[in-house]
């Protein structure tokens, strides 16, 4: 059937959607969410049909994603017909029945996800099946390879290529800003592609963006790495394992993360990593609660790395409280830069040199931690970060105080004398995000007391920064409700840590980080 194009000039969040009248849909045999094929001047696009009433029956209305792909601006005539069901949907249904899938079947699914041939409902069915039935190691490897093959890859033409990744789960983890320059200053190549925050107050890309541009193209990354041995860039625009971003779009509202391993490892494979340290924060405040869970996950990462040709070691790190004191893009960057300059919190320093030291030992260095300490103490790491900042288009002479933070500020004080017994990391995250982080780079929290520290009545527990007074008020109100810093004189004097049903009915946030 030939229909006239109407262009809506709005996006559908990357989805390929076309709208047709219900009368036209009946003639085509199309139901809502069926696939239709649109053809124009030799180009063919598969789109999901939205069926509506009171639309012109001779028209098909296109969102921007499809109109741009077809090269139409409105008024053109296109051929529209019912498209066949994709083969991958049969494989999705097989997984819903609990069947094991072979590599070609998983590759077909991933390709159809990338080409937008599957709806969010169908993708959610696939992800739910993975959550229920799990992935075998052979399926995990096949998913990882398929996610690499359906995207772009970086090739630096040399080896080894070192990398570091954290599975996330605790706020304030700014160690990549230290590990990358420490490793690069030692002469090794470490091209760090990072994510923006999904559910946390800051992702590495959000932090680094307060220092320099992070949205670099492939050739620009190659040039930065050639000059400095390292980079700190956002991976979202590079189309490295693009299926991952599409899966995450569905995982987040469902509150599940069944593709943690292939998601991380596919992106590391795509940048050519040969040696990789995976940071697994472990503790009551992290995604991974117990050492048993952590060792099981670490074993899976190492095993998958062997299959993909990547030497993987995992670090189980302390996850009972935020790392450092600054939480939020600008506040964390200030703290990372201060640590490189010889100041900063001890836990940030310790974690950075520990992870960098592991990487050094993986490529043959002896006493890797000592080597990392020397590079940090000598100022070579600071110098290297400034080189990277300049190569990426930022100010190499930036000082911590030059990084702007929110002008609106409030203090949350202790109502009793005692010691910090517990820091609710999920509460800290919620308060920081209510203040505006990560979208507003200057928003966040600065902790003034950490676990075990003595606090006087009336002393400041933490400061809240915001760029707008309305956000500051919201964050303060939430802080009063959640009480994220719990005090007690002695452990045995504070047995009640919470109650259910809670006084405030606020759902615990789902943590999904890359």
C-alpha angles and dihedrals in degrees: 000000000000116000133177116245121243115187118213095195092216129105127239096211093269094311121128105233132162127186123217133174118262091241091054090045090055092053091050094044090239126149125195111286092019116130123254129190118225118197127191129163094337095316121115127195128183112216138177111246122231110196116211139170129237093032122129106270092218095056139077115203117214132200117226095263092063098036090054093046092050093042095235128139101185136292096052121125117239133183112244126190140155110276122220120254110268117251090233092067089068089054091049089054090049090055089049086059089054097254124150113246126219124228096260090052094050090046089054091052093049092047092051091048091053092045090050094241093132124067123230088253091057092045090049089052090053094048092046090053089051090051092051101039101024129214124279116225091256090052091047091052091047091050091049093051093045091051090052094046094052093056142046127281136209121228118189093180095234144069152268101042111188127201142171129205136179122207086216129220103137124076123237098035102150097152096121089069087061103034095053096056092041091055094040091050088058089060098258125128115245115167103185115199112184143182134242118242116285102176102349130084091252142007123204091259090052091052097046091047088071086064105037144339114296101181096092129159123235095262092047091053090050090053094048092049091047090055100040110015090240148049140191108212142151111260096199096088096046099073091230104160091342092184088073093065090050092050091048090054088064099033094058099061090041092052094228134117109191094150099058095124101043091040093058099034096047091058092047090050090049093058091047098249114179099175122035135178115202115203112212110187107208129193146070092303096048136076089250107059106183138037089240091059090044095051091047092052091044090053090052092050093050092046093049090047090056090054092048096044096251122129103227131188124176129215117207103209135188110276105171095102142012117288112252121339106278118084119181131052102280096034092051093047091051089053094047092050091047090052091052088051092056100268132079132094120323094232093056090049093047095049094047096051091043093055094042089048091054090054092050092052091047089062095046106274118139120230093007095184092056090050091051091048092052093050091049096044094047093057093243092119092052090049091050093050089052089052090052091047091052093046090052092051103264135121108278092197095058117140125205092251090053091067104091121232129190114292092216110084137173135175127224110208135199116260092201142024116260148093128293102263100171139004113204101217093192089054091050089051093051094049093047092050091047087055089058106268132174098012091050101051096204094056125098147080136293113204114218096185131039134191115310096008119134115243128193121220108272094020118136113263096182142341124231120212125194138167093221130044092225091058091047091053091050092049092049092050090050092048090055091051098045100036092203094187112062119199132198136162091225132002093247091054094063108050097145107075097163145335139230129250084038124221088242117045099216118145117236108252120251110236115219114164136161 
